[in-house]
Amino acid sequence: MTYSYYEIIKTFIDQSQFDMNYSTPWHVDPLDFAVSLLRLIDNPDGINQSLFGFCGEVAFLRTWAYRDPDAVAEFAIELYKTGKSNIGDYKVKACKQLLNSTWIKEHNVPIGAAVWMICGALADSEFNFFEGSPDDDSGTGDNWLALWLKKTNQYYKKPKVYTRNIWGIIPRKSHIDHALKLKPDSYTDVIIVINTYMFVKGKSSPHIAISPSYKGRPHYVALNKPISIVNGNVHISIWTWAKSYELVISKEHFNDLFHGSIVAYSNKPKRANYYVCCEKGETLEKQGKYLEAIEIYDKVIGINPDFARAWCCKGNALRKSKRIGEALKIYDKALNTNPIDGQSGLWYNKGVALGKLDKYEEAIKVYDNAIKMDSRNYAAKSNLRIAQEKLRIYNNSDGVKI
């Protein structure tokens, strides 16, 4: 299935950049918003709540972005334009304090403008009155999460809630029995509630540094795959804070720290994560398997031809396999689409390819473009200096190859 979110976001950029009467109630630059929105949708696993207590909102947003990226784009853009939007017939509205907040402009945090805006407005709509800073959020309710999932219209029946609020007289020792029945897959989304102290009482990979004195709080996470018991310990794979974690914990501690689940059933498979696909290709490149890597990139491009990273990765694989001319054509093809995100990287990699052909003058111009697109592209700055020095030596040697 093909999606239109890239064109939706690109149309928004054109309107916001060239319409002199364009306005928004937010104190957020439209291009910053658009780029962060594209990154959110391109890679839902990269959503990072950062300093904010947005675990429930983020777990929902990641799930929705996988299921219906076009709807997320339309929702977010309407929210940016007016300060309010809808998930189905559910109304979402940011409070005046959030609209007037400049916190996200003043702090360099990984949450990104779009996630900050969406999650903040969701929190406001459930009467948490989020006003912009990490100190304002007071957490999400189980039933709000289930309601949002339902209102996306991506599920053929009402999401089921089995959480601490409705355990009733179910014995604590039965929590593991319930957990073992959870079966997340391409058609089934499972969000579970754990106490963050689970990271202290168990082992996690990658490791999260949490003080043993920290007693934790309820935390919503996505369950990646069914929970299992190995050698008497509970093995659980979760997603939170922009990463997947593998946890190993005793049954006793699991029963204490597992608080329940929210399960939603769709009749459509969720889409692939294009970033993850490209990472698989990059792993193959490191093994010297360039043809296999290119096959993966071609599949991603076939599904999402607007995904600049796949074009860049394909060009890199061609360059590394000594097919420099083909690589340059791929970089140019990607740049000609005027991608919203990733232009600096494309210019940089084109410069590397030109350097391989000793075309230093062209490489210098290309590195300049990379730096103009992203002043923090330090690799481009370093290569620019190298190319300038090689050109100087080349000219002083009367054109003799260095």
ROGUPA-386758 format. One record per residue (C-alpha): residue in three letters; x negated, y negated, z negated. Coordinates in nm, 2 decimals. Layout:
% ROGUPA-386758
+------+--------+--------+--------+
| code |      x |      y |      z |
+------+--------+--------+--------+
|  ala |      X |      Y |      Z |
...
+------+--------+--------+--------+
//
This chain:
% ROGUPA-386758
+------+--------+--------+--------+
| code |      x |      y |      z |
+------+--------+--------+--------+
|  met |   0.00 |   0.00 |   0.00 |
|  thr |  -0.12 |  -0.35 |   0.09 |
|  tyr |  -0.07 |  -0.65 |  -0.14 |
|  ser |  -0.03 |  -1.02 |  -0.07 |
|  tyr |  -0.17 |  -1.17 |  -0.39 |
|  tyr |  -0.49 |  -1.30 |  -0.22 |
|  glu |  -0.29 |  -1.50 |   0.04 |
|  ile |  -0.05 |  -1.62 |  -0.24 |
|  ile |  -0.35 |  -1.76 |  -0.44 |
|  lys |  -0.52 |  -1.90 |  -0.13 |
|  thr |  -0.20 |  -2.08 |  -0.03 |
|  phe |  -0.18 |  -2.23 |  -0.38 |
|  ile |  -0.54 |  -2.35 |  -0.35 |
|  asp |  -0.47 |  -2.52 |  -0.02 |
|  gln |  -0.16 |  -2.69 |  -0.16 |
|  ser |  -0.33 |  -2.81 |  -0.48 |
|  gln |  -0.65 |  -2.93 |  -0.30 |
|  phe |  -0.49 |  -3.12 |  -0.02 |
|  asp |  -0.15 |  -3.24 |  -0.15 |
|  met |  -0.21 |  -3.59 |  -0.29 |
|  asn |   0.11 |  -3.57 |  -0.49 |
|  tyr |   0.03 |  -3.23 |  -0.65 |
|  ser |   0.06 |  -3.23 |  -1.03 |
|  thr |   0.06 |  -2.98 |  -1.32 |
|  pro |   0.15 |  -3.01 |  -1.68 |
|  trp |  -0.17 |  -2.82 |  -1.78 |
|  his |  -0.51 |  -2.97 |  -1.85 |
|  val |  -0.67 |  -2.70 |  -1.63 |
|  asp |  -0.85 |  -2.75 |  -1.30 |
|  pro |  -0.65 |  -2.58 |  -1.02 |
|  leu |  -0.96 |  -2.41 |  -0.87 |
|  asp |  -1.08 |  -2.28 |  -1.20 |
|  phe |  -0.73 |  -2.15 |  -1.26 |
|  ala |  -0.71 |  -1.99 |  -0.91 |
|  val |  -1.05 |  -1.82 |  -0.93 |
|  ser |  -0.98 |  -1.68 |  -1.28 |
|  leu |  -0.64 |  -1.55 |  -1.16 |
|  leu |  -0.80 |  -1.38 |  -0.87 |
|  arg |  -1.06 |  -1.21 |  -1.10 |
|  leu |  -0.78 |  -1.10 |  -1.33 |
|  ile |  -0.59 |  -0.93 |  -1.05 |
|  asp |  -0.89 |  -0.79 |  -0.86 |
|  asn |  -1.02 |  -0.63 |  -1.18 |
|  pro |  -0.76 |  -0.58 |  -1.45 |
|  asp |  -1.01 |  -0.39 |  -1.66 |
|  gly |  -1.22 |  -0.71 |  -1.68 |
|  ile |  -0.96 |  -0.90 |  -1.88 |
|  asn |  -1.12 |  -1.01 |  -2.20 |
|  gln |  -0.92 |  -1.15 |  -2.49 |
|  ser |  -1.24 |  -1.29 |  -2.63 |
|  leu |  -1.19 |  -1.48 |  -2.96 |
|  phe |  -0.81 |  -1.47 |  -2.94 |
|  gly |  -0.56 |  -1.23 |  -3.11 |
|  phe |  -0.40 |  -1.15 |  -2.77 |
|  cys |  -0.44 |  -0.77 |  -2.78 |
|  gly |  -0.07 |  -0.71 |  -2.71 |
|  glu |  -0.04 |  -0.97 |  -2.44 |
|  val |  -0.36 |  -0.86 |  -2.28 |
|  ala |  -0.26 |  -0.49 |  -2.29 |
|  phe |   0.06 |  -0.58 |  -2.11 |
|  leu |  -0.10 |  -0.81 |  -1.86 |
|  arg |  -0.35 |  -0.54 |  -1.76 |
|  thr |  -0.07 |  -0.29 |  -1.71 |
|  trp |   0.13 |  -0.53 |  -1.51 |
|  ala |  -0.16 |  -0.64 |  -1.29 |
|  tyr |  -0.22 |  -0.27 |  -1.20 |
|  arg |   0.15 |  -0.22 |  -1.12 |
|  asp |   0.25 |  -0.54 |  -0.94 |
|  pro |  -0.04 |  -0.78 |  -0.86 |
|  asp |   0.17 |  -0.99 |  -0.63 |
|  ala |   0.43 |  -1.06 |  -0.90 |
|  val |   0.15 |  -1.15 |  -1.14 |
|  ala |   0.01 |  -1.40 |  -0.89 |
|  glu |   0.36 |  -1.56 |  -0.83 |
|  phe |   0.43 |  -1.57 |  -1.20 |
|  ala |   0.10 |  -1.73 |  -1.29 |
|  ile |   0.12 |  -1.99 |  -1.02 |
|  glu |   0.47 |  -2.09 |  -1.11 |
|  leu |   0.36 |  -2.12 |  -1.48 |
|  tyr |   0.07 |  -2.34 |  -1.37 |
|  lys |   0.30 |  -2.56 |  -1.16 |
|  thr |   0.58 |  -2.61 |  -1.41 |
|  gly |   0.47 |  -2.48 |  -1.75 |
|  lys |   0.73 |  -2.20 |  -1.73 |
|  ser |   0.80 |  -1.89 |  -1.53 |
|  asn |   0.99 |  -1.56 |  -1.54 |
|  ile |   0.92 |  -1.19 |  -1.57 |
|  gly |   1.23 |  -1.06 |  -1.40 |
|  asp |   1.51 |  -1.25 |  -1.59 |
|  tyr |   1.29 |  -1.29 |  -1.90 |
|  lys |   1.20 |  -1.66 |  -1.94 |
|  val |   0.84 |  -1.76 |  -2.04 |
|  lys |   0.76 |  -2.11 |  -2.14 |
|  ala |   0.45 |  -2.27 |  -2.28 |
|  cys |   0.50 |  -2.51 |  -2.57 |
|  lys |   0.40 |  -2.88 |  -2.54 |
|  gln |   0.10 |  -2.84 |  -2.76 |
|  leu |  -0.04 |  -2.56 |  -2.54 |
|  leu |   0.02 |  -2.76 |  -2.22 |
|  asn |  -0.17 |  -3.06 |  -2.38 |
|  ser |  -0.46 |  -2.84 |  -2.50 |
|  thr |  -0.80 |  -2.89 |  -2.35 |
|  trp |  -0.96 |  -2.61 |  -2.55 |
|  ile |  -1.02 |  -2.38 |  -2.25 |
|  lys |  -1.20 |  -2.67 |  -2.07 |
|  glu |  -1.42 |  -2.74 |  -2.37 |
|  his |  -1.54 |  -2.38 |  -2.45 |
|  asn |  -1.73 |  -2.13 |  -2.23 |
|  val |  -1.55 |  -1.81 |  -2.32 |
|  pro |  -1.49 |  -1.50 |  -2.11 |
|  ile |  -1.11 |  -1.51 |  -2.14 |
|  gly |  -1.07 |  -1.73 |  -1.83 |
|  ala |  -0.81 |  -2.00 |  -1.78 |
|  ala |  -0.54 |  -1.78 |  -1.62 |
|  val |  -0.54 |  -1.52 |  -1.90 |
|  trp |  -0.55 |  -1.80 |  -2.16 |
|  met |  -0.25 |  -1.97 |  -2.01 |
|  ile |  -0.04 |  -1.65 |  -1.94 |
|  cys |  -0.11 |  -1.49 |  -2.28 |
|  gly |  -0.06 |  -1.83 |  -2.46 |
|  ala |   0.28 |  -1.88 |  -2.29 |
|  leu |   0.39 |  -1.52 |  -2.37 |
|  ala |   0.30 |  -1.58 |  -2.73 |
|  asp |   0.50 |  -1.91 |  -2.73 |
|  ser |   0.80 |  -1.73 |  -2.58 |
|  glu |   0.80 |  -1.48 |  -2.87 |
|  phe |   0.80 |  -1.78 |  -3.12 |
|  asn |   0.43 |  -1.75 |  -3.22 |
|  phe |   0.38 |  -2.11 |  -3.12 |
|  phe |   0.03 |  -2.07 |  -2.98 |
|  glu |  -0.12 |  -2.42 |  -2.93 |
|  gly |  -0.45 |  -2.34 |  -2.75 |
|  ser |  -0.72 |  -2.24 |  -3.00 |
|  pro |  -0.81 |  -1.90 |  -3.14 |
|  asp |  -0.68 |  -2.00 |  -3.48 |
|  asp |  -0.32 |  -2.03 |  -3.36 |
|  asp |  -0.23 |  -1.68 |  -3.25 |
|  ser |  -0.03 |  -1.46 |  -3.50 |
|  gly |   0.00 |  -1.14 |  -3.31 |
|  thr |   0.25 |  -0.95 |  -3.09 |
|  gly |   0.55 |  -0.74 |  -3.18 |
|  asp |   0.60 |  -0.38 |  -3.05 |
|  asn |   0.94 |  -0.46 |  -2.91 |
|  trp |   0.82 |  -0.77 |  -2.73 |
|  leu |   0.56 |  -0.56 |  -2.55 |
|  ala |   0.82 |  -0.30 |  -2.45 |
|  leu |   1.06 |  -0.57 |  -2.34 |
|  trp |   0.80 |  -0.74 |  -2.11 |
|  leu |   0.72 |  -0.40 |  -1.95 |
|  lys |   1.09 |  -0.34 |  -1.89 |
|  lys |   1.14 |  -0.68 |  -1.73 |
|  thr |   0.86 |  -0.62 |  -1.47 |
|  asn |   1.11 |  -0.37 |  -1.30 |
|  gln |   0.82 |  -0.13 |  -1.25 |
|  tyr |   0.97 |   0.15 |  -1.46 |
|  tyr |   1.26 |   0.37 |  -1.39 |
|  lys |   1.37 |   0.38 |  -1.75 |
|  lys |   1.34 |   0.17 |  -2.06 |
|  pro |   0.99 |   0.20 |  -2.22 |
|  lys |   0.99 |   0.41 |  -2.54 |
|  val |   0.85 |   0.26 |  -2.86 |
|  tyr |   0.71 |   0.50 |  -3.13 |
|  thr |   0.53 |   0.27 |  -3.37 |
|  arg |   0.47 |   0.20 |  -3.73 |
|  asn |   0.78 |  -0.01 |  -3.75 |
|  ile |   1.01 |   0.28 |  -3.68 |
|  trp |   0.82 |   0.58 |  -3.82 |
|  gly |   1.07 |   0.61 |  -4.10 |
|  ile |   1.02 |   0.92 |  -4.30 |
|  ile |   0.79 |   1.09 |  -4.05 |
|  pro |   0.49 |   1.23 |  -4.25 |
|  arg |   0.15 |   1.06 |  -4.20 |
|  lys |   0.01 |   1.40 |  -4.10 |
|  ser |   0.24 |   1.41 |  -3.80 |
|  his |   0.08 |   1.11 |  -3.63 |
|  ile |  -0.17 |   1.33 |  -3.46 |
|  asp |   0.11 |   1.56 |  -3.33 |
|  his |   0.27 |   1.26 |  -3.17 |
|  ala |  -0.06 |   1.14 |  -3.03 |
|  leu |  -0.14 |   1.47 |  -2.86 |
|  lys |   0.18 |   1.45 |  -2.66 |
|  leu |   0.08 |   1.12 |  -2.49 |
|  lys |  -0.01 |   1.19 |  -2.13 |
|  pro |  -0.12 |   0.87 |  -1.95 |
|  asp |  -0.17 |   0.91 |  -1.57 |
|  ser |  -0.11 |   0.72 |  -1.25 |
|  tyr |   0.27 |   0.72 |  -1.31 |
|  thr |   0.27 |   0.68 |  -1.69 |
|  asp |   0.14 |   0.38 |  -1.89 |
|  val |   0.06 |   0.43 |  -2.25 |
|  ile |  -0.03 |   0.15 |  -2.49 |
|  ile |  -0.12 |   0.26 |  -2.84 |
|  val |  -0.15 |   0.08 |  -3.17 |
|  ile |  -0.46 |   0.15 |  -3.38 |
|  asn |  -0.62 |  -0.02 |  -3.68 |
|  thr |  -0.95 |  -0.17 |  -3.57 |
|  tyr |  -1.11 |   0.00 |  -3.87 |
|  met |  -1.10 |   0.31 |  -3.65 |
|  phe |  -1.42 |   0.17 |  -3.49 |
|  val |  -1.59 |   0.18 |  -3.84 |
|  lys |  -1.46 |   0.52 |  -3.95 |
|  gly |  -1.54 |   0.69 |  -3.62 |
|  lys |  -1.81 |   0.68 |  -3.36 |
|  ser |  -1.76 |   0.48 |  -3.04 |
|  ser |  -1.94 |   0.46 |  -2.71 |
|  pro |  -2.02 |   0.19 |  -2.63 |
|  his |  -2.07 |   0.08 |  -2.99 |
|  ile |  -1.87 |  -0.20 |  -3.15 |
|  ala |  -2.05 |  -0.37 |  -3.44 |
|  ile |  -1.79 |  -0.41 |  -3.71 |
|  ser |  -1.88 |  -0.45 |  -4.07 |
|  pro |  -1.79 |  -0.14 |  -4.29 |
|  ser |  -1.64 |  -0.39 |  -4.54 |
|  tyr |  -1.39 |  -0.50 |  -4.27 |
|  lys |  -1.05 |  -0.34 |  -4.34 |
|  gly |  -0.91 |  -0.40 |  -3.99 |
|  arg |  -0.58 |  -0.50 |  -3.85 |
|  pro |  -0.33 |  -0.35 |  -3.60 |
|  his |  -0.47 |  -0.37 |  -3.25 |
|  tyr |  -0.30 |  -0.28 |  -2.92 |
|  val |  -0.51 |  -0.09 |  -2.67 |
|  ala |  -0.45 |   0.10 |  -2.34 |
|  leu |  -0.49 |   0.48 |  -2.36 |
|  asn |  -0.70 |   0.60 |  -2.06 |
|  lys |  -0.64 |   0.97 |  -2.08 |
|  pro |  -0.47 |   1.23 |  -2.31 |
|  ile |  -0.61 |   1.26 |  -2.66 |
|  ser |  -0.79 |   1.58 |  -2.74 |
|  ile |  -0.93 |   1.77 |  -3.04 |
|  val |  -1.29 |   1.90 |  -3.00 |
|  asn |  -1.46 |   2.08 |  -3.29 |
|  gly |  -1.20 |   1.96 |  -3.53 |
|  asn |  -1.24 |   1.59 |  -3.44 |
|  val |  -1.01 |   1.37 |  -3.24 |
|  his |  -1.15 |   1.24 |  -2.91 |
|  ile |  -0.97 |   0.93 |  -2.78 |
|  ser |  -1.05 |   0.72 |  -2.47 |
|  ile |  -0.92 |   0.36 |  -2.49 |
|  trp |  -0.95 |   0.03 |  -2.31 |
|  thr |  -0.98 |  -0.30 |  -2.49 |
|  trp |  -1.20 |  -0.62 |  -2.48 |
|  ala |  -1.27 |  -0.56 |  -2.11 |
|  lys |  -1.43 |  -0.22 |  -2.16 |
|  ser |  -1.34 |   0.15 |  -2.20 |
|  tyr |  -1.45 |   0.31 |  -2.53 |
|  glu |  -1.48 |   0.68 |  -2.62 |
|  leu |  -1.40 |   0.73 |  -2.99 |
|  val |  -1.46 |   1.03 |  -3.20 |
|  ile |  -1.28 |   1.04 |  -3.54 |
|  ser |  -1.17 |   1.29 |  -3.80 |
|  lys |  -0.80 |   1.40 |  -3.81 |
|  glu |  -0.76 |   1.25 |  -4.15 |
|  his |  -0.89 |   0.91 |  -4.06 |
|  phe |  -0.70 |   0.92 |  -3.73 |
|  asn |  -0.37 |   0.98 |  -3.91 |
|  asp |  -0.45 |   0.68 |  -4.13 |
|  leu |  -0.55 |   0.45 |  -3.85 |
|  phe |  -0.31 |   0.54 |  -3.56 |
|  his |   0.01 |   0.34 |  -3.58 |
|  gly |   0.20 |   0.46 |  -3.27 |
|  ser |   0.26 |   0.41 |  -2.90 |
|  ile |   0.46 |   0.24 |  -2.63 |
|  val |   0.52 |   0.46 |  -2.32 |
|  ala |   0.65 |   0.35 |  -1.98 |
|  tyr |   0.73 |   0.57 |  -1.68 |
|  ser |   0.70 |   0.45 |  -1.32 |
|  asn |   0.81 |   0.63 |  -1.00 |
|  lys |   0.51 |   0.47 |  -0.82 |
|  pro |   0.14 |   0.54 |  -0.87 |
|  lys |  -0.06 |   0.25 |  -0.99 |
|  arg |  -0.31 |   0.10 |  -0.75 |
|  ala |  -0.69 |   0.16 |  -0.76 |
|  asn |  -0.93 |  -0.08 |  -0.93 |
|  tyr |  -1.14 |  -0.22 |  -0.64 |
|  tyr |  -1.42 |  -0.32 |  -0.88 |
|  val |  -1.45 |   0.03 |  -1.01 |
|  cys |  -1.46 |   0.17 |  -0.66 |
|  cys |  -1.75 |  -0.07 |  -0.57 |
|  glu |  -1.93 |   0.03 |  -0.89 |
|  lys |  -1.92 |   0.40 |  -0.77 |
|  gly |  -2.06 |   0.29 |  -0.44 |
|  glu |  -2.34 |   0.10 |  -0.61 |
|  thr |  -2.42 |   0.41 |  -0.82 |
|  leu |  -2.46 |   0.60 |  -0.49 |
|  glu |  -2.69 |   0.33 |  -0.36 |
|  lys |  -2.92 |   0.37 |  -0.65 |
|  gln |  -2.94 |   0.74 |  -0.56 |
|  gly |  -3.03 |   0.64 |  -0.20 |
|  lys |  -2.70 |   0.77 |  -0.07 |
|  tyr |  -2.62 |   0.46 |   0.14 |
|  leu |  -2.39 |   0.63 |   0.40 |
|  glu |  -2.17 |   0.76 |   0.12 |
|  ala |  -2.16 |   0.42 |  -0.05 |
|  ile |  -2.06 |   0.25 |   0.28 |
|  glu |  -1.78 |   0.50 |   0.32 |
|  ile |  -1.64 |   0.39 |  -0.02 |
|  tyr |  -1.67 |   0.02 |   0.07 |
|  asp |  -1.50 |   0.08 |   0.40 |
|  lys |  -1.21 |   0.25 |   0.21 |
|  val |  -1.18 |  -0.05 |  -0.02 |
|  ile |  -1.19 |  -0.30 |   0.27 |
|  gly |  -0.92 |  -0.09 |   0.45 |
|  ile |  -0.69 |  -0.13 |   0.15 |
|  asn |  -0.79 |  -0.49 |   0.06 |
|  pro |  -0.97 |  -0.67 |   0.34 |
|  asp |  -0.98 |  -0.99 |   0.13 |
|  phe |  -1.19 |  -0.83 |  -0.15 |
|  ala |  -1.52 |  -1.02 |  -0.09 |
|  arg |  -1.72 |  -0.79 |  -0.32 |
|  ala |  -1.66 |  -0.49 |  -0.10 |
|  trp |  -1.79 |  -0.68 |   0.20 |
|  cys |  -2.09 |  -0.79 |   0.00 |
|  cys |  -2.17 |  -0.44 |  -0.12 |
|  lys |  -2.14 |  -0.30 |   0.23 |
|  gly |  -2.38 |  -0.56 |   0.36 |
|  asn |  -2.62 |  -0.48 |   0.07 |
|  ala |  -2.61 |  -0.11 |   0.15 |
|  leu |  -2.68 |  -0.18 |   0.52 |
|  arg |  -2.97 |  -0.41 |   0.42 |
|  lys |  -3.12 |  -0.15 |   0.19 |
|  ser |  -3.10 |   0.11 |   0.46 |
|  lys |  -3.30 |  -0.12 |   0.69 |
|  arg |  -3.00 |  -0.21 |   0.91 |
|  ile |  -3.06 |  -0.58 |   0.87 |
|  gly |  -2.88 |  -0.70 |   1.18 |
|  glu |  -2.56 |  -0.51 |   1.08 |
|  ala |  -2.59 |  -0.64 |   0.73 |
|  leu |  -2.60 |  -1.00 |   0.86 |
|  lys |  -2.29 |  -0.95 |   1.07 |
|  ile |  -2.11 |  -0.82 |   0.76 |
|  tyr |  -2.21 |  -1.11 |   0.54 |
|  asp |  -2.10 |  -1.35 |   0.82 |
|  lys |  -1.77 |  -1.17 |   0.86 |
|  ala |  -1.70 |  -1.20 |   0.49 |
|  leu |  -1.81 |  -1.57 |   0.47 |
|  asn |  -1.59 |  -1.65 |   0.77 |
|  thr |  -1.28 |  -1.55 |   0.57 |
|  asn |  -1.37 |  -1.83 |   0.33 |
|  pro |  -1.33 |  -1.61 |   0.02 |
|  ile |  -1.20 |  -1.77 |  -0.30 |
|  asp |  -1.45 |  -1.59 |  -0.52 |
|  gly |  -1.80 |  -1.45 |  -0.46 |
|  gln |  -1.92 |  -1.70 |  -0.19 |
|  ser |  -2.24 |  -1.77 |  -0.38 |
|  gly |  -2.33 |  -1.40 |  -0.39 |
|  leu |  -2.26 |  -1.36 |  -0.02 |
|  trp |  -2.48 |  -1.65 |   0.07 |
|  tyr |  -2.76 |  -1.52 |  -0.16 |
|  asn |  -2.75 |  -1.17 |  -0.01 |
|  lys |  -2.75 |  -1.32 |   0.34 |
|  gly |  -3.06 |  -1.51 |   0.24 |
|  val |  -3.23 |  -1.19 |   0.12 |
|  ala |  -3.16 |  -1.03 |   0.46 |
|  leu |  -3.30 |  -1.33 |   0.65 |
|  gly |  -3.61 |  -1.31 |   0.44 |
|  lys |  -3.66 |  -0.95 |   0.54 |
|  leu |  -3.68 |  -1.08 |   0.90 |
|  asp |  -3.92 |  -1.36 |   0.81 |
|  lys |  -3.65 |  -1.62 |   0.90 |
|  tyr |  -3.75 |  -1.85 |   0.62 |
|  glu |  -3.59 |  -2.17 |   0.76 |
|  glu |  -3.26 |  -2.01 |   0.79 |
|  ala |  -3.30 |  -1.84 |   0.45 |
|  ile |  -3.37 |  -2.18 |   0.29 |
|  lys |  -3.04 |  -2.32 |   0.43 |
|  val |  -2.85 |  -2.01 |   0.31 |
|  tyr |  -3.00 |  -2.03 |  -0.04 |
|  asp |  -2.90 |  -2.39 |  -0.06 |
|  asn |  -2.54 |  -2.30 |   0.02 |
|  ala |  -2.55 |  -2.03 |  -0.25 |
|  ile |  -2.67 |  -2.29 |  -0.51 |
|  lys |  -2.40 |  -2.54 |  -0.39 |
|  met |  -2.14 |  -2.28 |  -0.45 |
|  asp |  -2.27 |  -2.19 |  -0.79 |
|  ser |  -2.54 |  -2.40 |  -0.96 |
|  arg |  -2.60 |  -2.11 |  -1.21 |
|  asn |  -2.71 |  -1.88 |  -0.93 |
|  tyr |  -3.07 |  -1.86 |  -1.07 |
|  ala |  -3.17 |  -1.57 |  -0.83 |
|  ala |  -3.09 |  -1.80 |  -0.54 |
|  lys |  -3.30 |  -2.08 |  -0.69 |
|  ser |  -3.59 |  -1.84 |  -0.74 |
|  asn |  -3.57 |  -1.70 |  -0.39 |
|  leu |  -3.53 |  -2.05 |  -0.25 |
|  arg |  -3.87 |  -2.15 |  -0.40 |
|  ile |  -4.03 |  -1.83 |  -0.26 |
|  ala |  -3.89 |  -1.89 |   0.09 |
|  gln |  -4.01 |  -2.25 |   0.08 |
|  glu |  -4.36 |  -2.14 |  -0.01 |
|  lys |  -4.37 |  -1.86 |   0.25 |
|  leu |  -4.25 |  -2.11 |   0.51 |
|  arg |  -4.53 |  -2.35 |   0.41 |
|  ile |  -4.79 |  -2.07 |   0.44 |
|  tyr |  -4.64 |  -1.94 |   0.76 |
|  asn |  -4.66 |  -2.29 |   0.92 |
|  asn |  -5.01 |  -2.35 |   0.80 |
|  ser |  -5.12 |  -2.01 |   0.95 |
|  asp |  -5.00 |  -2.12 |   1.30 |
|  gly |  -4.72 |  -1.87 |   1.30 |
|  val |  -4.92 |  -1.56 |   1.20 |
|  lys |  -4.70 |  -1.32 |   1.00 |
|  ile |  -4.78 |  -1.33 |   0.63 |
+------+--------+--------+--------+
//
